Each structure stands twice: as structure tokens, then as C-alpha cells.
Amino acid sequence: MNNLLTVCEYQKIFREDCPKFDELARFAEASDFLSLGWHYVQTKNYVGVIRLPSGFQIEILPKIYNRTNENDLRGLVVKMLRTLKNFSGKNFLDADLQTSRLNLYEIFIRNYLDMVSQLVKRGLKSSYILREENLRVFKGKLLVGQHVRKNFVHREKFFVAFDEYSLNRPEHRLIKAALDKLRRTTNDRENLKSANRLLADFDSVDASSNFAKDFSAVKIDRQNRAYENVMAWTKIFLADKTFTSFAGKSEAQAILFPMEKLFEAYVAHYVKKIFSDNFTVTAQVREKFLFDVPKSFALKPDILLTGDETIIMDTKWKFSVTEADMYQMFVYSKRYAAQKIFLLCPLTDDEDFICRSTEENFSVRKFSVDLFDIDESIKNLREIVQ
């Protein structure tokens, strides 16, 4: 039985589509990432992967006009993730990953294994670990209370506490636990081989048996900065804070990203790349408010270009512009003194347009962005701006 179902945003999943429909329905009921209908579960505006308790996976890909090839869509998600500002480990996502044969879950595993491999190549850091043991030789400090209780009969032993320079630190225990889990859950032969090879490098380390305790003991500082991204992904795969997890029999795990955030980051990356020679490009602006006294209702255009003129670009992950969008652009124009505003939307068969207000002296232009040829698309936008 195929252990994976691939769908797109806003797609309805019926019982006959999913062999683990009841598990999926429980996940939908417990989360905000899916809608639960009478006879179906419907995806929303998130892309990524959901792993159900049985191991069955739901892969959600973006809904792109006139593009249905799953391999192309997976490759696009990987490229978009590399531009997401707060996405840990994005620099390890290889744009040339074999998306033709790897689903998103396996791509995320490959990403993690690459990060751990780089960590091993740099050299795993040892540290002094406090150990308490009942030994036949005295070392360190005698723990009198425990010694009396444990060794009333065994006079030849000493219950002591001592520091040992070891690899068996919390970071490595957690990584080993994650590697062991991924070795058991991956369906990709290369990922399995990589996980087994890496486990050999952690042979002297005990796999974590208390994730919460070990995570609380991890302190990222200048000495172990190289562990930061690895630990963020370790949390993901051990179903800690970064995963969306649900306790009980309906426990499921998900790595999901809102498409509007991916679209915004992807477009902003290329606008900065292509416009920065003539403009100061600022993403996620929060300079102006609808009201000044008191300051309230922040106005946050996605991209602000400042130079000889001020231009606002706002990304909209939608296929048609609404009346509310135009009112929002009017307010942006007034508060940021911008005469040109661009609504950047994904490419569809709808034509772009421009609306002008001669009285208010500003214009709003809808511009369609081709996500599969974004570099050329934003260059065309640059020509329009000039």
C-alpha cells in the first residue's frame, strides 16, 4: 500500500482517497491547518507534510495556475523555503535535491542529515559531564547520603560524583534520538544509509530518553553556535515545540508553512536582488499607523522601495484582487506618501491592470509573478517601474 497521498492547497480529501481517513479527520478536528467537512477533509493555505500516527503521510503542495507536475511543485517549495527568513537550516536545502523521487518529508530528512553530517565533519564537541556512580575506586566527591544507603553492606564501593570529559552531552543525546527515529521512519534508501552512518559517529552517546529535560539543558552560545540550526530541526523531528503535535491516540505531526508567507519571502528576495542598485528595499515595514494618537492599527506593506520616489509593493497569495485590497492600498498611499503601488499576485490567465486616481495622484497596478521564472518576472517588473 502506498504510504503517501499528495494533494494541493484547498483540495478536498474524501474517505476513498485516504486509507487512514479517520486519523486524518482527528488531526483536522484538533488543528487549524485543515477543514473538516461532512464527508471530507479539506486542505487550507498551508504546504508541507503531515505524518499521521500510523506513518501515513499527507504531502500538501502549492496550487499554481496551469502547473500540476508534482516534481516541479516540490522543487518550487524547496526554492521558496530557502528565502524564508526565520526558517532554520534553510542554507542546507539544496536547490538540486532529487525532488523527482523525494517527497517533502524525505527532503526535510535529507536536509537534517546534511546538517548533522557537516557538524560531524567540523568535529563534535566534548564537555565535562557530571556523573554519579557507585564505584570500586574513589574519585571526585563522596556523596555521603547515597553512599551510606547504597553501601552499608558493600564496604568496598564508593558512591561518588565526578566530572567526565565526554561526548555524551544533551545536544548529542537528542541528535542520536532523532537519527534513530528517522532511520526507522524514512522510506528512502539514501536517507537510511546516511542515518546509519551518522549513528556510528554517536556510538559512545546515549540516545535521549527525556527530550524535555535535555532540550532545557541545551544552551546555544559562541562556543556551540554551529549546533543552533541542528537543534532547531532536532526539535522538529522529535515532535517538540516546532512540530505541531497532538497528544493521545490521535497524535500526529506536521511541518507546514503558510503559502502567503512563502510567497511574500520569495518575491521580496528577488525584489531586493534586482532593485537594490536604485532603491533601498525594506521588507515587512512597520513605520506608519492608521491613527497617531494613540498609535494604533499598524500599516505594514510587504515591501517598501525608497529612492528618488517611494514605491510600495504588496504581495497577495490570491488569484483575484478584491475591493478591500484596493482600499488597503489607498491607505498605504496616503500614510507612506507613495504615488506608485504594485499588487504582486501569482500568475493566472487574468490580465494585469492599472488603476489611477488623478485627484489623489496615485496608481495601483496589479502585476502577475511567474513563480517558475521569477528572476525574469521581477526584471520585467523593474522595466515597468522605470
C-alpha positions in Angstrom: 0.0 0.0 0.0 1.3 3.4 -0.9 2.1 5.3 2.3 1.8 8.8 0.8 -1.0 10.9 -0.5 -0.1 14.1 -2.4 -2.6 16.9 -2.7 -2.7 20.6 -3.3 -3.9 23.6 -1.3 -7.7 23.8 -0.8 -8.2 20.2 -2.2 -10.9 18.0 -0.7 -9.8 14.6 0.6 -12.6 12.0 0.7 -12.6 8.7 2.6 -11.9 6.7 -0.6 -8.8 8.9 -1.3 -7.1 8.2 2.0 -6.7 4.8 3.6 -6.2 6.5 7.0 -9.0 8.9 6.7 -10.2 8.6 10.3 -6.7 9.5 11.6 -6.7 12.5 9.2 -10.1 13.6 10.4 -9.0 13.5 14.0 -6.0 15.7 13.1 -8.2 18.1 11.2 -10.6 18.3 14.2 -7.7 19.1 16.6 -5.8 21.6 14.4 -6.4 24.8 12.4 -4.5 23.5 9.4 -7.3 21.6 7.8 -11.1 21.9 7.5 -13.3 19.1 8.4 -16.4 18.7 6.3 -19.3 16.2 6.5 -17.6 13.6 4.2 -14.3 15.1 3.6 -11.2 16.9 4.9 -10.1 20.0 3.0 -6.6 21.4 3.0 -6.1 25.2 3.5 -3.4 27.6 2.5 -0.5 25.5 4.0 2.1 23.5 2.2 4.3 20.8 3.7 3.7 17.4 5.2 1.5 15.8 7.8 2.6 12.5 9.3 -0.2 10.5 10.9 0.3 8.1 13.9 0.3 5.1 11.5 3.1 6.6 9.5 0.9 7.5 6.6 1.8 10.9 5.1 -0.2 13.7 3.5 2.0 15.9 1.3 0.5 19.3 0.5 1.9 21.2 -2.5 1.0 24.7 -3.7 -1.8 25.3 -6.1 -0.3 27.1 -9.0 -2.2 28.1 -12.1 -1.6 25.7 -15.0 1.1 23.7 -13.2 0.3 20.3 -11.9 3.6 18.4 -12.1 4.4 17.3 -8.6 8.1 17.3 -9.1 8.0 20.9 -10.3 5.9 21.9 -7.3 8.2 20.2 -4.8 11.2 21.9 -6.3 9.4 25.3 -6.1 8.6 24.7 -2.4 12.3 24.0 -1.7 13.4 27.2 -3.5 10.8 29.2 -1.6 11.9 27.8 1.7 15.4 28.9 1.1 14.2 32.5 1.1 12.2 32.2 4.3 13.9 34.5 6.9 13.2 32.6 10.1 13.5 29.1 8.7 16.3 27.2 10.5 18.6 25.3 8.3 17.4 26.9 5.0 21.0 27.2 3.8 21.3 23.4 3.7 18.3 23.0 1.4 20.0 22.1 -1.8 18.2 23.5 -4.9 19.3 20.4 -6.8 17.8 17.9 -4.4 16.2 15.0 -6.3 12.7 16.3 -6.0 11.7 13.9 -8.8 11.8 11.0 -6.4 11.7 12.5 -2.9 8.6 13.8 -1.2 8.8 16.8 1.1 9.2 14.7 4.2 12.2 12.9 2.8 13.6 16.2 1.6 13.3 17.6 5.1 15.1 14.4 6.4 17.8 14.8 3.8 18.2 18.4 4.9 18.6 17.4 8.5 21.1 14.6 7.7 23.2 17.0 5.7 23.3 19.4 8.7 24.4 16.7 11.1 27.0 15.5 8.6 28.5 18.9 8.5 28.5 19.1 12.3 30.4 15.8 12.5 32.9 16.9 9.9 33.7 20.0 11.9 34.2 17.8 15.0 31.7 17.0 17.7 32.3 19.0 20.9 33.0 17.2 24.1 32.3 18.7 27.5 32.6 17.9 31.2 29.6 15.9 32.3 28.7 15.4 36.0 28.3 11.7 36.7 27.1 9.9 39.8 28.1 6.3 40.2 28.8 3.6 42.7 32.4 2.6 42.0 35.0 0.3 43.4 37.6 3.1 43.3 37.3 6.5 44.8 37.2 9.6 42.5 35.7 13.0 42.7 33.5 13.8 45.6 31.9 11.3 48.0 28.1 11.6 48.2 27.7 10.7 51.8 23.9 10.1 52.0 23.8 7.9 48.9 27.0 6.1 49.9 25.5 5.2 53.3 22.3 3.9 51.8 23.9 2.0 48.9 27.0 0.6 50.6 26.0 -0.3 54.1 26.9 -3.9 53.2 29.3 -3.2 50.3 32.2 -1.5 52.1 34.4 -1.9 49.0 32.4 0.6 47.0 32.1 4.4 47.0 29.1 6.4 45.8 30.8 9.4 44.2 30.2 12.4 41.9 32.8 13.3 39.3 33.3 15.2 36.1 34.0 13.2 32.9 35.1 14.8 29.6 32.7 13.1 27.2 30.6 13.4 24.0 27.6 12.3 26.0 26.2 15.9 26.3 22.5 16.8 25.8 22.8 18.0 22.2 24.3 14.7 21.1 21.8 12.6 23.0 19.0 14.5 21.3 20.6 14.2 17.9 21.1 10.5 18.3 17.4 10.1 19.3 16.4 12.0 16.2 18.7 9.9 13.9 17.3 6.7 15.3 13.8 7.9 14.7 14.5 9.0 11.2 16.3 5.7 10.4 13.0 3.9 11.3 10.6 6.3 9.5 12.4 7.1 6.3 11.4 5.3 3.1 14.4 6.5 1.1 17.4 4.2 0.8 20.0 7.0 0.7 18.5 8.7 3.8 18.6 5.3 5.6 22.2 4.8 4.7 23.1 8.3 5.8 21.3 8.0 9.1 23.0 4.6 9.9 26.5 6.1 9.0 25.9 9.1 11.3 24.6 6.9 14.1 28.1 5.3 14.1 29.6 8.7 14.9 27.4 8.9 18.0 28.2 5.3 19.2 29.6 6.5 22.6 26.5 8.7 23.2 23.3 7.6 24.9 20.1 8.3 23.0 18.0 10.8 24.9 15.2 9.3 26.9 13.9 12.6 28.3 13.6 15.1 25.5 12.2 18.0 27.6 15.0 17.7 30.2 17.8 17.5 27.6 16.3 20.4 25.5 16.2 22.6 28.6 19.9 21.8 29.2 20.9 23.0 25.8 22.4 26.5 25.8 23.4 28.0 22.5 26.4 30.4 22.8 29.5 31.3 20.9 31.1 28.0 21.8 28.4 25.9 20.2 26.8 28.2 17.7 27.2 25.5 15.0 24.6 23.4 16.8 21.8 26.1 16.6 20.2 25.0 13.3 20.7 21.4 14.0 18.9 21.7 17.4 16.0 23.6 15.8 15.5 20.7 13.4 16.1 18.1 16.1 13.1 19.7 17.9 11.1 19.3 14.7 11.8 15.6 14.3 11.4 14.8 18.0 7.9 16.3 17.9 8.8 19.1 20.4 7.9 22.8 20.0 8.4 23.2 16.3 6.2 20.3 15.3 2.5 20.7 15.5 1.8 17.7 17.7 -1.4 16.4 19.3 -1.3 14.1 22.3 -3.2 10.9 22.8 -4.3 8.3 20.3 -4.8 11.0 17.6 -1.2 12.1 17.9 0.1 13.4 14.5 3.0 15.6 13.4 3.3 18.2 10.8 5.8 20.5 9.1 3.6 23.1 7.5 4.2 26.6 6.1 1.5 29.2 5.2 1.8 29.9 1.4 1.3 33.6 1.8 4.4 33.8 3.9 6.4 31.7 1.4 5.2 33.8 -1.5 6.0 37.0 0.3 9.5 35.9 1.3 10.2 34.5 -2.2 9.1 37.7 -4.0 10.9 40.0 -1.5 14.1 38.1 -2.0 14.1 38.7 -5.8 12.9 42.3 -5.5 15.9 43.0 -3.2 18.2 41.3 -5.6 17.0 43.2 -8.7 16.0 46.6 -7.3 18.7 47.3 -4.7 21.0 49.2 -7.1 18.5 52.1 -7.3 16.4 51.7 -4.2 16.6 50.9 -0.6 14.4 47.8 -0.3 12.8 47.1 3.1 10.6 44.1 3.7 7.9 43.8 6.4 7.7 47.6 7.0 6.1 48.8 10.2 6.6 52.5 10.2 3.2 54.0 10.0 -0.1 53.6 11.8 -3.7 54.4 10.8 -4.0 56.6 13.9 -1.2 58.6 15.5 -2.9 59.3 18.9 -2.7 56.8 20.3 -0.6 54.8 17.7 -2.9 52.0 16.6 -3.7 49.8 13.6 -0.2 49.3 12.2 0.1 49.6 8.4 2.6 47.0 7.2 3.2 46.9 3.5 5.2 43.9 2.5 7.9 45.7 0.5 8.9 49.4 0.6 11.2 50.9 -2.0 12.7 54.3 -1.2 14.9 56.3 -3.5 14.0 59.2 -5.9 10.4 58.2 -5.3 8.6 55.9 -2.8 7.0 52.8 -4.1 5.0 50.2 -2.2 4.8 46.5 -3.3 2.3 44.3 -1.5 2.2 40.5 -2.1 -1.2 38.8 -2.3 -1.4 35.0 -2.5 -4.7 35.1 -4.3 -5.9 34.9 -7.8 -8.1 38.0 -7.9 -8.0 41.5 -6.3 -10.8 42.5 -4.1 -12.4 45.8 -3.2 -10.9 45.6 0.3 -7.4 45.2 -1.2 -7.8 48.5 -3.1 -9.0 50.3 0.0 -5.9 49.0 1.8 -3.6 50.3 -1.0 -5.2 53.7 -0.8 -4.4 53.9 2.9 -0.8 52.8 2.2 -0.5 55.5 -0.4 -1.7 58.3 1.9 0.3 57.3 5.0 3.6 56.4 3.2 3.3 59.2 0.6 3.7 56.6 -2.2 2.4 57.5 -5.7 3.0 54.1 -7.1 1.7 50.9 -5.6 2.1 47.4 -7.0 -0.1 44.4 -6.1 2.0 41.3 -6.7 -0.1 38.2 -7.3 0.7 34.7 -8.6 0.4 34.3 -12.4 -3.1 33.4 -13.8 -4.9 33.8 -17.1 -6.3 37.1 -15.7 -4.8 40.2 -17.3 -2.9 42.7 -15.3 -4.3 46.2 -14.9 -3.6 49.6 -13.6 -6.0 52.0 -11.7 -5.2 55.7 -11.4 -6.6 58.4 -9.2 -5.8 61.8 -10.7 -7.3 63.6 -7.7 -5.2 61.8 -5.2 -2.3 61.4 -7.6 -1.5 57.7 -7.1 -1.9 54.5 -9.0 -2.3 50.8 -8.2 -1.0 48.2 -10.7 -1.7 44.5 -10.4 1.4 42.6 -11.6 1.4 38.8 -12.1 4.5 37.0 -10.8 5.6 33.8 -12.6 7.0 31.7 -9.7 8.7 29.3 -12.1 10.6 32.1 -13.8 10.7 34.6 -11.0 14.0 36.2 -11.9 12.8 37.2 -15.4 9.4 38.2 -14.0 10.8 40.6 -11.5 13.1 42.0 -14.1 10.0 42.8 -16.2 8.6 44.5 -13.2 11.7 46.6 -13.0 11.2 47.7 -16.5 7.6 48.8 -15.7 8.8 50.8 -12.6 11.4 52.7 -14.6 
